[in-house]
């Protein structure tokens, strides 16, 4: 009898394909579909054409109801999941609050306790504990805060296993929301190191094609254009560095909610002509290969797949101190870790520009070696699917 896994993925009102989706695609590409059936339930279908392109026989189904919490939401979710007859349910948490306790409880019941979760981003801090005064005199107990914390914590206790993308993401769930540490495994994702690797001859051809000279220093950032990615911070830092060094260029890859605002911000800068928005790129490998320095200016990350790709391509990498980058980069050794401020990004850019050729080469080689040793895609995917109990095409019995 085939196993039937149902994956749940919820997007914000502005859905954008990102690292989480690439991770799902990698997982689904390696599944043995002779032994497993996959259904992906989502509120925005960004997957069907990708599955078709990669010949993945997974089924995509849209939620027939609003995912916002309501009085009847638990029953809606339970009824839907039961109708799909899952043997297992996997909740993909792109953000820590994507799915509520009602969703977890419905999934736990429908799967007879075979519930898993993928946690992609670090958990935010709990809301401030406070209580109002009744009749302007009698203080409350802050019961709402305790109810909130209990609901958040129970989600973790309902899961058979939780796959966290990094050690820090795991620890934040344990420390802040009392998730059971014994059920959480750090499952770093990996990348295709054969696809992401430097190519000096291609670098020259691509620069010529895009109109850049060999003397230009190309900074690049690949991210969805949303508030937490802080591309505006990067643009302002780049503008200040431009006053000191004129041969620099900033490439911004991605789309998202803030695209218009970020383009307006760039147009208002003296360096506007040196900031290039390249939009969504199906294959970012070539853009990385023609660049020199990668920057991840985020306020929050889980692991940072884009950072892994840049390190494998032997770019000098700058990232803010967030979960994921904190565990991947060693400041001054295989890249630069900076504070989550405009000045922090600016300082990192200056340090990158001041590297000698030999220092840059040694740093990027160390970064590439780390990726080869710890973040090979096939090994990481096989490990994750093994935890979920899913057979892979290359599995041996």
KESE-861866 format. One record per residue (C-alpha): x, y, z; residue in one letter. Coordinates in steps of 0.5 Angstrom, whole numbers. Example, Ala and Ser with C-alpha at 12.3 -4.5 7.8 and 13.67 -1.06 7.14 Angstrom:
<sites>
SITE|25|-9|16|a
SITE|27|-2|14|s
</sites>
This chain:
<sites>
SITE|0|0|0|x
SITE|3|7|-2|x
SITE|4|12|3|x
SITE|0|19|2|x
SITE|4|25|5|x
SITE|0|31|5|x
SITE|4|38|5|x
SITE|1|44|7|x
SITE|4|51|5|x
SITE|1|58|6|x
SITE|4|64|3|x
SITE|2|71|5|x
SITE|-2|76|0|x
SITE|4|77|-4|x
SITE|7|70|-6|x
SITE|14|70|-9|x
SITE|18|63|-10|x
SITE|24|63|-5|x
SITE|29|59|-2|x
SITE|23|55|2|x
SITE|20|53|-5|x
SITE|27|51|-8|x
SITE|27|46|-2|x
SITE|21|43|-3|x
SITE|22|42|-10|x
SITE|29|39|-8|x
SITE|25|34|-4|x
SITE|20|32|-9|x
SITE|25|31|-14|x
SITE|28|25|-10|x
SITE|22|22|-8|x
SITE|20|15|-10|x
SITE|13|16|-13|x
SITE|12|8|-14|x
SITE|12|8|-6|x
SITE|9|15|-4|x
SITE|4|19|-7|x
SITE|4|27|-5|x
SITE|-1|32|-5|x
SITE|1|39|-4|x
SITE|-5|44|-1|x
SITE|-3|51|-1|x
SITE|-7|58|-2|x
SITE|-3|60|-8|x
SITE|-1|55|-14|x
SITE|7|57|-15|x
SITE|8|50|-16|x
SITE|4|46|-21|x
SITE|8|49|-27|x
SITE|15|47|-24|x
SITE|13|40|-22|x
SITE|11|39|-29|x
SITE|18|42|-32|x
SITE|21|37|-27|x
SITE|17|31|-29|x
SITE|14|31|-21|x
SITE|8|27|-21|x
SITE|6|31|-14|x
SITE|-1|34|-14|x
SITE|-3|41|-12|x
SITE|-9|43|-9|x
SITE|-12|50|-7|x
SITE|-15|51|0|x
SITE|-22|52|-1|x
SITE|-23|56|5|x
SITE|-19|62|8|x
SITE|-13|60|12|x
SITE|-15|66|17|x
SITE|-17|64|24|x
SITE|-24|63|25|x
SITE|-29|60|30|x
SITE|-30|54|25|x
SITE|-23|54|22|x
SITE|-21|47|26|x
SITE|-27|43|23|x
SITE|-26|46|16|x
SITE|-18|44|16|x
SITE|-20|37|19|x
SITE|-26|36|14|x
SITE|-21|37|8|x
SITE|-15|33|11|x
SITE|-20|27|12|x
SITE|-22|27|5|x
SITE|-15|27|3|x
SITE|-14|20|7|x
SITE|-7|22|9|x
SITE|-2|17|12|x
SITE|2|23|14|x
SITE|2|30|14|x
SITE|8|35|14|x
SITE|7|43|15|x
SITE|11|47|12|x
SITE|12|53|16|x
SITE|15|59|12|x
SITE|15|63|18|x
SITE|14|61|25|x
SITE|6|63|25|x
SITE|4|61|18|x
SITE|-1|56|21|x
SITE|-5|56|28|x
SITE|-6|51|33|x
SITE|-12|49|30|x
SITE|-9|47|24|x
SITE|-4|43|27|x
SITE|-9|39|31|x
SITE|-13|38|25|x
SITE|-7|35|22|x
SITE|-5|31|28|x
SITE|-12|28|28|x
SITE|-12|26|21|x
SITE|-6|23|20|x
SITE|-7|19|27|x
SITE|-1|23|30|x
SITE|4|22|24|x
SITE|5|30|24|x
SITE|12|33|22|x
SITE|13|40|21|x
SITE|19|44|17|x
SITE|21|50|21|x
SITE|24|55|16|x
SITE|25|61|20|x
SITE|27|63|27|x
SITE|22|64|31|x
SITE|20|71|33|x
SITE|20|74|40|x
SITE|14|73|44|x
SITE|9|79|45|x
SITE|10|83|51|x
SITE|7|81|57|x
SITE|2|86|59|x
SITE|-5|87|62|x
SITE|-10|92|62|x
SITE|-14|95|68|x
SITE|-21|94|69|x
SITE|-25|99|71|x
SITE|-19|103|71|x
SITE|-17|100|77|x
SITE|-17|93|78|x
SITE|-10|90|74|x
SITE|-12|84|70|x
SITE|-7|77|70|x
SITE|-5|78|63|x
SITE|-9|71|61|x
SITE|-9|73|54|x
SITE|-1|72|54|x
SITE|-1|65|57|x
SITE|-6|63|52|x
SITE|-2|65|47|x
SITE|4|62|49|x
SITE|1|55|51|x
SITE|-2|55|44|x
SITE|4|56|41|x
SITE|8|51|45|x
SITE|3|46|44|x
SITE|4|46|36|x
SITE|11|43|37|x
SITE|8|38|42|x
SITE|4|35|37|x
SITE|9|34|32|x
SITE|13|27|32|x
SITE|19|31|29|x
SITE|21|38|27|x
SITE|26|39|22|x
SITE|29|46|23|x
SITE|34|49|18|x
SITE|39|51|23|x
SITE|41|50|30|x
SITE|39|57|32|x
SITE|32|56|29|x
SITE|32|50|33|x
SITE|34|53|40|x
SITE|30|59|39|x
SITE|24|55|39|x
SITE|26|51|45|x
SITE|28|57|49|x
SITE|22|62|47|x
SITE|16|57|46|x
SITE|18|51|50|x
SITE|18|46|44|x
SITE|21|39|46|x
SITE|28|39|44|x
SITE|28|32|43|x
SITE|23|32|37|x
SITE|27|37|34|x
SITE|33|36|29|x
SITE|37|41|25|x
SITE|37|39|18|x
SITE|41|44|14|x
SITE|39|44|7|x
SITE|44|43|1|x
SITE|46|46|-6|x
SITE|48|43|-13|x
SITE|55|45|-12|x
SITE|56|43|-19|x
SITE|52|48|-22|x
SITE|54|53|-17|x
SITE|62|54|-18|x
SITE|66|59|-21|x
SITE|68|60|-28|x
SITE|73|65|-30|x
SITE|72|65|-38|x
SITE|64|65|-37|x
SITE|65|71|-32|x
SITE|68|75|-38|x
SITE|63|73|-43|x
SITE|57|75|-38|x
SITE|60|82|-36|x
SITE|61|83|-44|x
SITE|53|81|-45|x
SITE|51|85|-39|x
SITE|55|91|-41|x
SITE|60|91|-35|x
SITE|67|92|-35|x
SITE|72|87|-32|x
SITE|74|93|-28|x
SITE|67|94|-25|x
SITE|66|91|-18|x
SITE|59|87|-18|x
SITE|56|87|-11|x
SITE|50|82|-12|x
SITE|44|81|-7|x
SITE|38|75|-9|x
SITE|32|75|-5|x
SITE|25|77|-5|x
SITE|23|84|-4|x
SITE|20|84|2|x
SITE|21|88|9|x
SITE|25|83|13|x
SITE|30|82|7|x
SITE|32|89|8|x
SITE|34|91|1|x
SITE|33|98|2|x
SITE|38|98|8|x
SITE|43|95|2|x
SITE|41|101|-3|x
SITE|43|106|2|x
SITE|49|103|5|x
SITE|51|102|-3|x
SITE|50|109|-4|x
SITE|55|111|1|x
SITE|60|107|-1|x
SITE|59|109|-8|x
SITE|62|116|-6|x
SITE|69|113|-4|x
SITE|69|108|-10|x
SITE|66|109|-17|x
SITE|67|103|-20|x
SITE|62|99|-16|x
SITE|55|96|-19|x
SITE|49|93|-15|x
SITE|45|88|-18|x
SITE|39|86|-14|x
SITE|35|80|-16|x
SITE|28|78|-14|x
SITE|21|81|-14|x
SITE|16|82|-9|x
SITE|12|87|-5|x
SITE|17|93|-4|x
SITE|19|93|-11|x
SITE|16|99|-13|x
SITE|19|103|-7|x
SITE|26|100|-7|x
SITE|26|102|-15|x
SITE|24|109|-13|x
SITE|29|109|-7|x
SITE|35|107|-12|x
SITE|32|113|-17|x
SITE|33|118|-11|x
SITE|40|116|-10|x
SITE|46|119|-14|x
SITE|49|112|-15|x
SITE|42|111|-19|x
SITE|45|109|-25|x
SITE|50|104|-22|x
SITE|44|100|-19|x
SITE|41|95|-23|x
SITE|34|91|-22|x
SITE|34|85|-26|x
SITE|28|82|-23|x
SITE|26|75|-22|x
SITE|31|70|-25|x
SITE|30|63|-27|x
SITE|37|61|-26|x
SITE|41|65|-22|x
SITE|47|61|-23|x
SITE|50|66|-28|x
SITE|49|72|-25|x
SITE|53|70|-19|x
SITE|58|67|-23|x
SITE|59|74|-26|x
SITE|59|78|-19|x
SITE|64|79|-14|x
SITE|61|80|-7|x
SITE|55|77|-5|x
SITE|50|81|1|x
SITE|45|78|5|x
SITE|42|84|9|x
SITE|36|81|12|x
SITE|33|82|19|x
SITE|31|75|20|x
SITE|34|68|16|x
SITE|33|61|17|x
SITE|39|58|14|x
SITE|40|63|8|x
SITE|40|58|1|x
SITE|42|64|-3|x
SITE|48|65|2|x
SITE|50|58|1|x
SITE|50|59|-7|x
SITE|54|65|-7|x
SITE|59|61|-2|x
SITE|60|55|-7|x
SITE|61|60|-13|x
SITE|67|63|-9|x
SITE|64|70|-8|x
SITE|66|74|-2|x
SITE|60|74|2|x
SITE|57|79|7|x
SITE|51|77|12|x
SITE|48|80|18|x
SITE|48|77|24|x
SITE|42|72|24|x
SITE|40|65|25|x
SITE|43|61|19|x
SITE|49|66|17|x
SITE|51|66|24|x
SITE|53|58|24|x
SITE|55|58|16|x
SITE|60|64|16|x
SITE|66|66|21|x
SITE|67|73|21|x
SITE|74|75|17|x
SITE|75|67|15|x
SITE|70|65|10|x
SITE|66|71|9|x
SITE|64|77|14|x
SITE|59|78|19|x
SITE|56|85|20|x
SITE|51|88|25|x
SITE|43|89|22|x
SITE|44|96|20|x
SITE|46|101|15|x
SITE|53|102|18|x
SITE|54|95|19|x
SITE|53|93|11|x
SITE|57|99|9|x
SITE|63|97|14|x
SITE|62|90|11|x
SITE|63|92|4|x
SITE|69|97|5|x
SITE|72|91|8|x
SITE|71|87|2|x
SITE|73|92|-3|x
SITE|80|92|1|x
SITE|82|85|1|x
SITE|88|84|-3|x
SITE|87|79|-9|x
SITE|91|73|-5|x
SITE|86|75|1|x
SITE|80|74|-3|x
SITE|82|68|-6|x
SITE|84|65|0|x
SITE|77|67|3|x
SITE|73|64|-2|x
SITE|76|58|-3|x
SITE|75|57|5|x
SITE|68|58|3|x
SITE|67|53|-2|x
SITE|71|48|2|x
SITE|65|49|7|x
SITE|60|48|2|x
SITE|63|42|-1|x
SITE|64|39|6|x
SITE|57|40|9|x
SITE|52|42|4|x
SITE|52|37|-1|x
SITE|45|37|-4|x
SITE|44|30|-5|x
SITE|46|28|2|x
SITE|42|33|6|x
SITE|36|32|2|x
SITE|36|24|3|x
SITE|37|26|10|x
SITE|31|30|11|x
SITE|27|25|7|x
SITE|29|19|11|x
SITE|27|23|18|x
SITE|20|24|14|x
SITE|20|16|13|x
SITE|20|18|5|x
SITE|23|13|0|x
SITE|28|16|-5|x
SITE|29|14|-12|x
SITE|36|12|-10|x
SITE|34|8|-4|x
SITE|37|1|-3|x
SITE|32|-4|1|x
</sites>
